[in-house]
């Protein structure tokens, strides 16, 4: 059973991993961010005091490793963004670390139905796993990575529908607010070389994404704004005409700042738009 405490630990670990990926993308750190993250978890467990029940630290070490692996799966393909966005070759140690993360928590082979027919969280997880596996397989010449099954695409968005309408019972599609928020949760798929049903949904939902990003920015929800803006940046790189100046929106979010995952989303959007020159 996953507790709130374990969720918080994985979330904090994912934030640290996002910081490492951001540093690597900026050329301020090594590119083997997944391998370094797993090593750091092992080292932290090794120097931690044994638990009060006298387990010799074994339970702590196991817990630390599980948290670090969970963080990799939360970040998904973004853990490999320093490679996907710069064209660098995937280091052998990074390949091994990603392989370990995928073997420790294997992606589901029968993805759940898309909302509203299926539960949202497992469906989002299946898509995040698909992105990580797809990027790893594209970057690694060693064909160790078996392609993850492609989950169902997201429910359609109806720009003419009430903005908060759920997809439940909707004929044309759901409103742009819940639709754009869900797409924001899938922002790790907005990377070069990835394409699928979610990306096709983004192409047909540019107006909804623009509305969603603007709404989040006005609400000072910079994390959500950065995630949705990544899709707009991906669309711009894909040649899709947009109803707003996504470069200006991206720079505004980057200046306002946020947590490390928000900054990573903004940095990836800037790289997609060509606002940052790849480091050597």
Beta strands, then each sheet from edge to edge (+ up, - down):
end
